[in-house]
Amino acid sequence: MPVAVFTHHDCLLHHAGPMHPEAPARLDAVLARLAAEPAAAIRQADRAERSVLEAVHPEAYLLMLEALSRHGGGAL
């Protein structure tokens, strides 16, 4: 069964800290492995419209994320 994987080049800008398992090198390795799988289809994610985000997240959560982003990020 084919599996679609959505990603975006900005995901490689995410640095969770030196002791955290999520890192650009890990994402690169995962995407490289998936690219070798005939059943995997790697797709570039488009920017989500606000209405799409609001369909699955409460407005208060989106406002909190926007504020966190304006201040340079942080822990969720």
C-alpha positions in Angstrom: 0.0 0.0 0.0 1.5 3.4 -1.0 2.3 5.8 1.8 2.4 9.6 1.3 4.9 11.5 3.5 4.5 15.3 3.6 7.5 17.4 4.5 8.9 20.9 3.9 12.4 22.1 3.6 11.8 24.4 6.6 11.6 21.2 8.7 15.4 21.0 8.4 15.7 24.3 10.2 14.2 22.9 13.4 16.9 22.4 16.2 15.4 21.0 19.4 18.7 21.0 21.2 21.9 18.9 21.4 20.3 16.1 23.5 17.0 15.8 21.7 16.6 13.0 19.1 14.8 15.3 16.6 17.5 16.9 14.5 17.9 17.9 10.8 20.4 15.0 10.3 17.8 12.5 11.5 15.1 13.9 9.2 17.6 13.7 6.3 18.3 10.1 7.1 14.6 9.2 7.4 13.7 11.0 4.1 16.7 9.3 2.3 15.5 5.9 3.5 11.9 6.6 2.5 13.1 7.7 -1.0 14.4 4.2 -1.5 11.0 2.6 -0.8 8.8 2.1 -3.8 5.7 2.3 -1.7 6.6 5.7 -0.2 5.8 9.0 -2.0 7.5 12.0 -0.5 5.6 15.2 -1.1 6.3 18.8 -0.4 3.8 20.3 2.0 2.0 23.5 0.9 1.4 26.3 3.3 -1.8 25.6 5.1 -4.5 28.2 4.9 -5.8 29.5 8.3 -9.2 27.9 7.7 -7.6 24.5 7.3 -5.7 24.9 10.6 -8.9 26.1 12.3 -10.7 23.0 11.2 -8.5 20.8 13.3 -7.1 23.2 16.1 -8.8 25.5 18.5 -8.2 29.2 17.8 -6.6 29.7 21.2 -4.0 27.1 20.3 -3.2 28.8 17.0 -2.9 32.2 18.7 -0.5 30.6 21.3 1.6 29.2 18.5 1.7 32.5 16.7 2.8 34.3 19.9 5.5 31.6 20.6 6.8 32.0 17.0 7.0 35.8 17.3 9.2 35.4 20.4 11.6 33.0 18.7 10.0 29.7 19.7 10.0 27.6 22.8 8.7 24.3 24.3 5.2 23.1 23.5 
